C-alpha cells in the first residue's frame, strides 16, 4: 500500500536527524570524558613530579618523608604510596592505595611508569605509578599517586544527563520542525495533485495558482501550460473528428472500418441504413464482428483477401434484401494505432444497375418494336416489286394500305420516342400557363368522341373545386388523351370512361376511371415502363406503341407531380395524375 508524503518523508527525516544528534551527543560525551580524565591525570602527574623532587634529597629522614606525603595528600587530595620491588606497600598516605593495588601484580610495577585510568578494570581511581629512589626510604622502589574518581564520575554523569536532555529537546524540536516542513511541502503537492486530477477529468480550463514557493509556482505554471496545450490539441482533434464524422455522415457511400479481428470499429450512417444495422456492439459492450452485422460471404472473402495479400480489392456484389441491391465494394489496408485495419467503401449501384437493365430492355424493345413494322413494310414492298405487274388494282391497294398502316405505326413509335426524349431533356422546366380545366377536358372529349362511339364507350366527366389550373396545357392534354385512349382501346363495348377533376389547397388531382377488365397485380408495378404491355398481342392489334403510359409518367414528373394506378381485375382501373399548384388562382366570372 502506498504511503503518504508525511509517512514517506517524515519518519526518515526525523530518524536521520535523531541519529545525527545522538552521534553528536555521544561524541561530545566521549570527548568530554577523555578530556576530563586526561586533565586529572596531568594534574596527578604534575603533583607527582613536585613530590618526587621534594623527597629526593638527603635532608629528609623517613619520618619527615612520610609526614610530607601525608600533608601533600591532605592538601591536594592525592593519595601517595611507596612500594617495594614486589609491589608491597611500604607507606600509604591514604586508604585509596589499598583497593587500587589490591589486585595488581609485579608485572604491573615492572611496566612503570604507568598511568591508572579511572573506571578501568573496575577501579574507581586515577593515578600514576613511577619508579623512585628515596635515600631516606631505601625500601621504596615505586611511588603511586592516586585520586578518587567519584567527583569525576559525578561530573560525567551530570554531563550525560545534560546531553540526554539536549538530545531529547533536539528530537522534539526536530520532530516539530520536520512535521511543519513536510506539511508545508505536502500542502502545495496536494493542491497540485487536485489540479492534476481536474486536468485528468477533462477540466482543462482550470488553472493552478501557487504564489510561493517559487519552485512550486513554476511547477504550477508548467502544469497550466501543459493543460492549455492539451486543450488546444484536444480541441483540434475534436474538430477533426467532428469534421470527419460530418464527412462520413454526409457521404452516400457506406464506410466500414474493421480491425484485424474483423470487429467493426466505425460505420457511417449510410452503411447503417444500407445494411439496416440495429447495434454495433454486443450486449456486453464489445464491438460486433463483420459477419454478425453483414451476413455476406462475398464481403467477408474480400476482407480476408485484403488482409492476406495487402492489396486493394474491388468487386460488385448482390445484397439480398427486399428488393435485392447491388453494391460496388472497395477494400484496402489502412494503418491504425492498434495495427492494420481494413476500410470498406460500399457504393450502391442498384439504380445504375436498374438503369442498365432498363437501357438493355429498351434497346431490345425498340429493336423489336421497330423491326416488326419495318419487316412488314419490306416484305410487302418486295412483293409489290416482284409481282406488282401481275396484281390487280384491288390487291395492290390492299398491300399499299398495309404498307401505309405499318409506316404510320413506325412513325407513331418514333414520335413517341422523340416525345419521351424531349421530356427527359427539359432540365429547365416546362412553360406553364393558366387555363380552365373544363375547357381542356371538353376539347379532349370532342376529339375522342368518335372513337368512343365506334366502340360503344361512354365518356363522362366530373369537376370539384377551382377550375383554374397552372400547367402546360398541351402536355396535360396529351397525358389525359393517352389515358382515355387506352381506356377506349381495352374496355369492352358498353363500358364507361370517366374523367374526374378535384382541386385541393396546393394540388390538383385528375383521374381517368373505367369499368373494364382491370390490370393484374403482377403487371401494375411495371405498367409505366417503356414498351411494357400486359397483353402484347392485343396491344399490337389495337395499334398501341407501348409508350403511352411512359409518356404520361414523364409529363407528370415534368410538372413535379406523379401518376399512380389503382386497379382490381374484373372491376376496372383508375389512373391518378397529381400535379402541384403553387400559385393561388381565383375563379373567373361565369
ROGU-604662 format. One record per residue (C-alpha): x, z, y; residue in three letters. Coordinates in steps of 0.2 Angstrom, whole numbers, padded with zeros to 4 digits, always signed. Example, Ala and Ser with C-alpha at 12.3 -4.5 7.8 and 13.67 -1.06 7.14 Angstrom:
% residues 2
+0062+0039-0022Ala;+0068+0036-0005Ser;
END
This chain:
% residues 590
+0000+0000+0000Unk;+0007-0005+0017Unk;+0012+0009+0029Unk;+0008+0010+0047Unk;+0021+0009+0061Unk;+0022+0028+0063Unk;+0023+0031+0044Unk;+0036+0017+0043Unk;+0047+0021+0058Unk;+0044+0039+0062Unk;+0050+0048+0046Unk;+0066+0038+0045Unk;+0069+0040+0063Unk;+0067+0059+0063Unk;+0076+0061+0046Unk;+0091+0052+0053Unk;+0092+0061+0069Unk;+0090+0078+0060Unk;+0104+0074+0048Unk;+0115+0070+0063Unk;+0110+0086+0071Unk;+0114+0096+0055Unk;+0130+0087+0053Unk;+0135+0091+0071Unk;+0130+0109+0069Unk;+0140+0111+0053Unk;+0155+0103+0061Unk;+0153+0115+0076Unk;+0152+0130+0064Unk;+0167+0124+0054Unk;+0177+0121+0070Unk;+0172+0137+0077Unk;+0176+0147+0061Unk;+0193+0138+0059Unk;+0197+0141+0077Unk;+0192+0160+0076Unk;+0202+0163+0060Unk;+0217+0154+0067Unk;+0216+0164+0083Unk;+0215+0180+0074Unk;+0230+0175+0063Unk;+0240+0170+0078Unk;+0236+0187+0086Unk;+0242+0196+0070Unk;+0257+0186+0069Unk;+0262+0189+0087Unk;+0259+0208+0084Unk;+0269+0207+0068Unk;+0284+0199+0077Unk;+0284+0213+0090Unk;+0283+0226+0076Unk;+0297+0219+0067Unk;+0308+0218+0082Unk;+0304+0236+0087Unk;+0308+0244+0070Unk;+0323+0233+0065Unk;+0335+0244+0075Unk;+0345+0259+0068Unk;+0340+0271+0081Unk;+0323+0274+0072Unk;+0323+0285+0056Unk;+0310+0283+0043Unk;+0298+0296+0051Unk;+0299+0288+0068Unk;+0296+0271+0060Unk;+0280+0277+0051Unk;+0274+0286+0067Unk;+0277+0270+0077Unk;+0267+0259+0065Unk;+0253+0272+0065Unk;+0252+0271+0084Unk;+0253+0252+0084Unk;+0238+0252+0071Unk;+0228+0264+0082Unk;+0232+0254+0097Unk;+0229+0236+0090Unk;+0218+0239+0075Unk;+0230+0230+0064Unk;+0234+0240+0049Unk;+0253+0239+0044Unk;+0260+0242+0027Unk;+0278+0242+0020Unk;+0280+0236+0001Unk;+0295+0237-0010Unk;+0301+0222-0020Unk;+0287+0224-0034Unk;+0273+0224-0021Unk;+0270+0243-0022Unk;+0265+0251-0006Unk;+0279+0261+0002Unk;+0269+0265+0018Unk;+0252+0261+0024Unk;+0246+0264+0042Unk;+0228+0260+0037Unk;+0216+0261+0022Unk;+0213+0242+0023Unk;+0230+0239+0015Unk;+0225+0245-0002Unk;+0209+0235-0006Unk;+0218+0220+0002Unk;+0233+0220-0010Unk;+0225+0229-0025Unk;+0224+0213-0035Unk;+0240+0205-0028Unk;+0255+0201-0039Unk;+0273+0200-0037Unk;+0272+0181-0035Unk;+0261+0184-0020Unk;+0275+0193-0011Unk;+0288+0181-0018Unk;+0279+0167-0008Unk;+0281+0176+0008Unk;+0280+0173+0022Unk;+0261+0171+0018Unk;+0245+0172+0029Unk;+0230+0180+0022Unk;+0214+0171+0027Unk;+0198+0181+0028Unk;+0184+0179+0016Unk;+0196+0170+0003Unk;+0196+0177-0014Unk;+0183+0190-0009Unk;+0194+0198+0004Unk;+0187+0204+0020Unk;+0203+0205+0030Unk;+0215+0193+0038Unk;+0234+0196+0039Unk;+0252+0191+0037Unk;+0265+0195+0023Unk;+0283+0193+0028Unk;+0300+0200+0022Unk;+0308+0213+0032Unk;+0324+0223+0032Unk;+0322+0241+0040Unk;+0339+0251+0039Unk;+0329+0267+0040Unk;+0317+0262+0026Unk;+0328+0253+0013Unk;+0314+0253+0000Unk;+0304+0241+0011Unk;+0306+0223+0007Unk;+0289+0216+0014Unk;+0278+0220+0029Unk;+0260+0217+0029Unk;+0249+0217+0044Unk;+0230+0215+0041Unk;+0215+0217+0052Unk;+0197+0220+0047Unk;+0187+0203+0047Unk;+0170+0212+0050Unk;+0169+0208+0068Unk;+0174+0190+0065Unk;+0161+0189+0051Unk;+0148+0195+0063Unk;+0153+0183+0076Unk;+0152+0169+0064Unk;+0135+0175+0058Unk;+0129+0175+0076Unk;+0136+0158+0079Unk;+0127+0151+0063Unk;+0110+0159+0068Unk;+0113+0151+0086Unk;+0117+0134+0078Unk;+0102+0135+0066Unk;+0090+0139+0081Unk;+0098+0125+0091Unk;+0096+0113+0076Unk;+0078+0119+0074Unk;+0074+0117+0093Unk;+0083+0100+0092Unk;+0072+0095+0077Unk;+0056+0099+0086Unk;+0062+0090+0102Unk;+0067+0075+0091Unk;+0050+0076+0082Unk;+0040+0076+0098Unk;+0050+0063+0107Unk;+0051+0052+0092Unk;+0032+0053+0090Unk;+0030+0049+0108Unk;+0042+0034+0107Unk;+0034+0027+0091Unk;+0017+0029+0099Unk;+0022+0021+0115Unk;+0028+0006+0104Unk;+0013+0007+0092Unk;+0000+0005+0107Unk;+0006-0012+0113Unk;+0009-0018+0095Unk;-0009-0013+0091Unk;-0015-0022+0106Unk;-0006-0037+0102Unk;-0012-0036+0084Unk;-0030-0036+0091Unk;-0027-0051+0102Unk;-0019-0060+0087Unk;-0035-0056+0077Unk;-0046-0063+0090Unk;-0035-0079+0091Unk;-0036-0080+0072Unk;-0055-0078+0073Unk;-0056-0093+0084Unk;-0057-0084+0101Unk;-0043-0094+0109Unk;-0050-0091+0127Unk;-0045-0073+0125Unk;-0028-0068+0134Unk;-0017-0053+0130Unk;-0012-0043+0146Unk;+0003-0031+0144Unk;+0011-0027+0161Unk;+0026-0017+0153Unk;+0037-0015+0145Unk;+0045-0032+0149Unk;+0048-0037+0131Unk;+0030-0034+0125Unk;+0024-0043+0141Unk;+0035-0058+0136Unk;+0028-0057+0119Unk;+0010-0057+0126Unk;+0014-0072+0137Unk;+0021-0081+0122Unk;+0005-0077+0112Unk;-0006-0083+0126Unk;+0004-0099+0127Unk;+0003-0102+0109Unk;-0016-0099+0110Unk;-0018-0111+0124Unk;-0008-0124+0114Unk;-0018-0121+0098Unk;-0034-0123+0108Unk;-0028-0139+0115Unk;-0024-0146+0098Unk;-0040-0139+0090Unk;-0050-0147+0104Unk;-0041-0164+0101Unk;-0043-0163+0083Unk;-0062-0159+0085Unk;-0064-0173+0097Unk;-0055-0185+0085Unk;-0066-0178+0071Unk;-0082-0180+0081Unk;-0077-0197+0086Unk;-0073-0201+0068Unk;-0089-0194+0062Unk;-0099-0204+0075Unk;-0090-0220+0070Unk;-0094-0216+0052Unk;-0112-0212+0056Unk;-0114-0227+0066Unk;-0107-0239+0053Unk;-0119-0249+0042Unk;-0107-0249+0028Unk;-0106-0234+0017Unk;-0090-0225+0016Unk;-0085-0213+0002Unk;-0068-0203+0001Unk;-0063-0197-0017Unk;-0049-0186-0021Unk;-0038-0188-0037Unk;-0050-0178-0047Unk;-0064-0191-0042Unk;-0073-0177-0032Unk;-0082-0183-0016Unk;-0073-0177+0000Unk;-0083-0187+0013Unk;-0098-0198+0013Unk;-0106-0205+0028Unk;-0125-0206+0032Unk;-0125-0225+0027Unk;-0119-0221+0010Unk;-0130-0206+0008Unk;-0145-0217+0012Unk;-0139-0231+0001Unk;-0137-0221-0015Unk;-0151-0208-0010Unk;-0140-0193-0012Unk;-0148-0176-0010Unk;-0132-0165-0010Unk;-0114-0167-0011Unk;-0110-0150-0018Unk;-0114-0141-0034Unk;-0125-0125-0034Unk;-0108-0116-0034Unk;-0102-0125-0019Unk;-0090-0136-0027Unk;-0088-0155-0022Unk;-0098-0166-0034Unk;-0089-0180-0044Unk;-0092-0198-0041Unk;-0102-0201-0057Unk;-0113-0186-0053Unk;-0118-0194-0037Unk;-0117-0213-0040Unk;-0120-0217-0058Unk;-0112-0234-0059Unk;-0099-0239-0071Unk;-0093-0253-0061Unk;-0089-0242-0046Unk;-0080-0230-0057Unk;-0070-0243-0065Unk;-0065-0250-0048Unk;-0059-0232-0043Unk;-0050-0230-0059Unk;-0040-0246-0057Unk;-0036-0242-0039Unk;-0028-0225-0044Unk;-0019-0233-0059Unk;-0012-0249-0050Unk;-0011-0243-0032Unk;-0019-0259-0026Unk;-0035-0263-0017Unk;-0050-0268-0027Unk;-0064-0279-0021Unk;-0079-0284-0031Unk;-0098-0287-0029Unk;-0109-0275-0040Unk;-0128-0273-0043Unk;-0135-0256-0039Unk;-0151-0254-0050Unk;-0163-0246-0038Unk;-0180-0251-0035Unk;-0178-0265-0029Unk;-0161-0269-0035Unk;-0147-0270-0022Unk;-0131-0280-0021Unk;-0115-0271-0014Unk;-0098-0278-0010Unk;-0086-0264-0014Unk;-0069-0262-0007Unk;-0057-0248-0013Unk;-0040-0243-0008Unk;-0027-0229-0008Unk;-0026-0218+0007Unk;-0014-0203+0009Unk;-0021-0186+0012Unk;-0014-0168+0014Unk;-0019-0165-0004Unk;-0011-0180-0012Unk;-0018-0198-0014Unk;-0036-0202-0012Unk;-0047-0217-0013Unk;-0058-0224+0001Unk;-0073-0234-0005Unk;-0082-0245+0008Unk;-0099-0252+0002Unk;-0106-0267+0011Unk;-0125-0270+0007Unk;-0125-0289+0004Unk;-0143-0288-0003Unk;-0150-0298+0012Unk;-0136-0311+0011Unk;-0139-0312-0007Unk;-0158-0315-0004Unk;-0154-0327+0009Unk;-0143-0336-0003Unk;-0156-0336-0016Unk;-0169-0342-0003Unk;-0157-0356+0003Unk;-0154-0361-0015Unk;-0173-0361-0019Unk;-0176-0370-0003Unk;-0164-0384-0006Unk;-0171-0386-0024Unk;-0189-0385-0017Unk;-0185-0398-0003Unk;-0177-0409-0015Unk;-0191-0408-0027Unk;-0205-0410-0014Unk;-0196-0425-0006Unk;-0192-0433-0022Unk;-0210-0434-0028Unk;-0216-0445-0014Unk;-0200-0455-0012Unk;-0200-0459-0031Unk;-0219-0464-0030Unk;-0215-0475-0015Unk;-0200-0483-0023Unk;-0210-0486-0039Unk;-0224-0494-0030Unk;-0213-0504-0018Unk;-0203-0511-0033Unk;-0219-0515-0042Unk;-0225-0524-0027Unk;-0209-0533-0025Unk;-0208-0538-0043Unk;-0226-0543-0046Unk;-0233-0544-0029Unk;-0236-0563-0030Unk;-0246-0561-0046Unk;-0258-0547-0039Unk;-0274-0550-0032Unk;-0279-0543-0015Unk;-0288-0528-0022Unk;-0274-0521-0032Unk;-0261-0525-0018Unk;-0272-0515-0006Unk;-0273-0500-0018Unk;-0255-0500-0021Unk;-0251-0501-0002Unk;-0264-0487+0001Unk;-0254-0476-0012Unk;-0238-0480-0003Unk;-0245-0476+0014Unk;-0253-0459+0007Unk;-0236-0454+0000Unk;-0227-0459+0016Unk;-0240-0448+0026Unk;-0236-0434+0014Unk;-0217-0436+0016Unk;-0220-0437+0035Unk;-0230-0421+0034Unk;-0217-0412+0024Unk;-0203-0417+0037Unk;-0214-0412+0052Unk;-0217-0395+0044Unk;-0199-0393+0041Unk;-0195-0398+0059Unk;-0208-0386+0065Unk;-0200-0372+0055Unk;-0183-0376+0061Unk;-0189-0376+0079Unk;-0197-0359+0077Unk;-0182-0352+0070Unk;-0171-0358+0084Unk;-0181-0352+0098Unk;-0169-0337+0102Unk;-0175-0336+0120Unk;-0193-0334+0115Unk;-0208-0345+0117Unk;-0218-0350+0133Unk;-0233-0338+0135Unk;-0249-0341+0144Unk;-0266-0333+0147Unk;-0282-0340+0140Unk;-0299-0336+0132Unk;-0298-0334+0113Unk;-0316-0341+0111Unk;-0311-0357+0118Unk;-0297-0359+0106Unk;-0307-0354+0091Unk;-0321-0366+0097Unk;-0309-0381+0098Unk;-0302-0376+0081Unk;-0319-0376+0073Unk;-0323-0393+0081Unk;-0308-0401+0074Unk;-0310-0394+0056Unk;-0329-0395+0056Unk;-0330-0412+0047Unk;-0318-0407+0034Unk;-0328-0391+0031Unk;-0344-0401+0030Unk;-0336-0413+0017Unk;-0333-0398+0005Unk;-0349-0389+0010Unk;-0340-0375+0018Unk;-0347-0365+0032Unk;-0336-0360+0047Unk;-0341-0343+0056Unk;-0333-0333+0070Unk;-0334-0316+0077Unk;-0327-0308+0093Unk;-0324-0290+0098Unk;-0315-0284+0114Unk;-0307-0293+0129Unk;-0307-0312+0125Unk;-0292-0315+0136Unk;-0275-0315+0127Unk;-0257-0319+0132Unk;-0249-0330+0119Unk;-0243-0348+0116Unk;-0260-0357+0113Unk;-0253-0372+0104Unk;-0243-0361+0091Unk;-0258-0349+0089Unk;-0270-0364+0086Unk;-0258-0371+0073Unk;-0257-0354+0064Unk;-0276-0352+0064Unk;-0278-0370+0059Unk;-0266-0368+0044Unk;-0275-0353+0038Unk;-0293-0361+0040Unk;-0287-0377+0032Unk;-0280-0368+0017Unk;-0297-0359+0015Unk;-0306-0375+0016Unk;-0295-0383+0003Unk;-0295-0369-0010Unk;-0313-0362-0008Unk;-0326-0369-0019Unk;-0341-0378-0011Unk;-0354-0367-0004Unk;-0341-0354+0002Unk;-0340-0346+0019Unk;-0324-0345+0030Unk;-0325-0333+0045Unk;-0313-0332+0060Unk;-0313-0314+0067Unk;-0305-0308+0083Unk;-0303-0290+0088Unk;-0294-0283+0103Unk;-0285-0266+0103Unk;-0276-0257+0118Unk;-0260-0267+0116Unk;-0263-0279+0102Unk;-0275-0292+0096Unk;-0280-0295+0078Unk;-0285-0312+0071Unk;-0292-0313+0054Unk;-0297-0328+0043Unk;-0308-0322+0028Unk;-0316-0332+0014Unk;-0325-0328-0002Unk;-0315-0339-0013Unk;-0306-0336-0029Unk;-0293-0325-0021Unk;-0274-0324-0024Unk;-0267-0315-0040Unk;-0257-0299-0036Unk;-0241-0306-0043Unk;-0241-0320-0030Unk;-0246-0310-0015Unk;-0228-0304-0011Unk;-0221-0322-0011Unk;-0236-0331-0003Unk;-0227-0334+0014Unk;-0211-0341+0006Unk;-0207-0359+0009Unk;-0214-0371-0004Unk;-0222-0357-0014Unk;-0238-0362-0022Unk;-0250-0351-0033Unk;-0256-0367-0042Unk;-0243-0381-0039Unk;-0254-0395-0047Unk;-0269-0390-0037Unk;-0259-0388-0021Unk;-0252-0406-0023Unk;-0269-0413-0027Unk;-0276-0405-0011Unk;-0262-0413-0001Unk;-0253-0397+0004Unk;-0234-0397+0008Unk;-0231-0379+0003Unk;-0225-0374+0021Unk;-0241-0370+0030Unk;-0241-0351+0027Unk;-0222-0350+0031Unk;-0226-0358+0047Unk;-0239-0345+0051Unk;-0227-0331+0047Unk;-0214-0339+0059Unk;-0227-0341+0073Unk;-0232-0323+0071Unk;-0214-0317+0072Unk;-0210-0328+0087Unk;-0224-0319+0096Unk;-0216-0302+0090Unk;-0231-0299+0078Unk;-0233-0301+0059Unk;-0245-0309+0046Unk;-0252-0300+0031Unk;-0263-0303+0016Unk;-0277-0293+0008Unk;-0284-0302-0007Unk;-0294-0297-0023Unk;-0295-0310-0036Unk;-0313-0316-0038Unk;-0319-0309-0021Unk;-0309-0319-0008Unk;-0294-0317+0003Unk;-0291-0311+0021Unk;-0276-0316+0031Unk;-0272-0305+0046Unk;-0262-0311+0061Unk;-0257-0296+0073Unk;-0249-0300+0089Unk;-0244-0288+0103Unk;-0251-0289+0120Unk;-0240-0281+0133Unk;-0249-0287+0148Unk;-0266-0280+0153Unk;-0279-0293+0156Unk;-0297-0292+0163Unk;-0312-0301+0158Unk;-0315-0316+0168Unk;-0333-0319+0176Unk;-0345-0327+0165Unk;
END
